[in-house]
């Protein structure tokens, strides 16, 4: 089976092309530009599209699919149980990450952390029941908020692991507050989950996952393609 999984986030889209269960190609695109021509020119047996920002149906026009196209929604059948109280409001990327975590670590309590525009925390238990989690501002969102909602604070761009604890310039102080504060936030949330969940597995994904991999002291797994793989598992479950 040749299939494509498409994940449209807050700032752009990603796609993964699968041969059966093997991810053979992946890439990204700007939401307003649509799928790259090299993808649109290919044919697929099946496809799945998930979006947290635009109408997923708009992407269909750029695909050549002989079989089913699954538009991920609250009504889509899942290979896990969804115990979220308002599934119609649940981001497609969040449930996809949890599905992938359960696929990689069956029978384990899993916390996924998707560090992108927002930082999302999602917990799926050892029974394969998705419970929910948390949503917080991402690093760039925090930097932009401090710049936009104040009169003189500059916009800090770029993330690095050698941020100071004690900032001696305004930029260093912003880095200390945002980068150091977010690291402390993520580490603290992991600690609380570990206290509540036996043998917890923590999996990171998202654009800023590499930053946290180098700054968080907890044992973690980094799987950049987690959401795409989760979408593929959902597609497999449906077709």
Rosetta blueprint (number, residue, H / E / L):
1 X L
2 X E
3 X E
4 X E
5 X E
6 X E
7 X E
8 X E
9 X L
10 X L
11 X L
12 X L
13 X E
14 X E
15 X E
16 X E
17 X E
18 X E
19 X E
20 X L
21 X L
22 X E
23 X E
24 X E
25 X E
26 X E
27 X E
28 X E
29 X E
30 X L
31 X L
32 X L
33 X L
34 X L
35 X L
36 X L
37 X H
38 X H
39 X H
40 X H
41 X L
42 X L
43 X E
44 X E
45 X L
46 X E
47 X E
48 X E
49 X E
50 X E
51 X E
52 X L
53 X L
54 X L
55 X L
56 X L
57 X H
58 X H
59 X H
60 X H
61 X L
62 X L
63 X L
64 X E
65 X E
66 X L
67 X L
68 X L
69 X E
70 X E
71 X E
72 X L
73 X L
74 X L
75 X L
76 X L
77 X L
78 X L
79 X L
80 X L
81 X E
82 X E
83 X L
84 X L
85 X L
86 X L
87 X H
88 X H
89 X H
90 X L
91 X L
92 X H
93 X H
94 X H
95 X H
96 X H
97 X H
98 X H
99 X H
100 X H
101 X H
102 X H
103 X H
104 X H
105 X L
106 X L
107 X L
108 X L
109 X L
110 X E
111 X E
112 X E
113 X E
114 X E
115 X E
116 X L
117 X L
118 X E
119 X E
120 X E
121 X E
122 X E
123 X E
124 X E
125 X L
126 X L
127 X L
128 X L
129 X E
130 X E
131 X E
132 X E
133 X E
134 X E
135 X E
136 X E
137 X E
138 X L
139 X H
140 X H
141 X H
142 X H
143 X H
144 X H
145 X H
146 X H
147 X H
148 X H
149 X L
150 X L
151 X L
152 X L
153 X L
154 X L
155 X L
156 X L
157 X L
158 X L
159 X L
160 X L
161 X L
162 X L
163 X L
164 X L
165 X L
166 X L
167 X L
168 X L
169 X L
170 X H
171 X H
172 X H
173 X H
174 X H
175 X H
176 X H
177 X H
178 X H
179 X H
180 X H
181 X H
182 X H
183 X H
184 X H
185 X H
186 X H
187 X H
188 X H
189 X H
190 X H
191 X H
192 X H
193 X H
194 X H
195 X H
196 X H
197 X L
198 X L
199 X L
200 X L
201 X E
202 X E
203 X E
204 X E
205 X E
206 X L
207 X L
208 X L
209 X H
210 X H
211 X H
212 X H
213 X H
214 X H
215 X H
216 X L
217 X L
218 X L
219 X L
220 X L
221 X E
222 X E
223 X L
224 X L
225 X L
226 X H
227 X H
228 X H
229 X H
230 X H
231 X H
232 X H
233 X H
234 X H
235 X H
236 X H
237 X H
238 X H
239 X L
